[in-house]
């Protein structure tokens, strides 16, 4: 999860073939964002309903095969480039980009170190 300035706020690590939406709710604990901008991988009815219950507007485009398409703010979704930029900035660190680490905990630790370096560079 990134803030509006493209800095890592919270993150988690899942297997490559796992859906993105289920672990997203625990990341929002203690946060009260007005809007949550996410890609189609996060389009699930339980997530959108949980966001609406907390007063957060879900800016998530519907999946292509969805029967009933939900409306979303396309202009706000087009401004998701800080998140994309975050991933490209994290991949500037070779160890993160190539994933030399065999253990998930080690890889996630180096992602946190890289994110901390990026935070400090922005100050």
HELIX and SHEET records of a PDB file:
HELIX    1   1 UNK A   24  UNK A   27  1                                   4    
HELIX    2   2 UNK A   40  UNK A   42  5                                   3    
HELIX    3   3 UNK A   45  UNK A   53  1                                   9    
HELIX    4   4 UNK A   74  UNK A   77  1                                   4    
HELIX    5   5 UNK A   81  UNK A   90  1                                  10    
HELIX    6   6 UNK A   94  UNK A   98  1                                   5    
HELIX    7   7 UNK A  104  UNK A  122  1                                  19    
SHEET    1   A 2 UNK A  35  UNK A  38  0                                        
SHEET    2   A 2 UNK A  57  UNK A  60  1                                        
END                                                                             
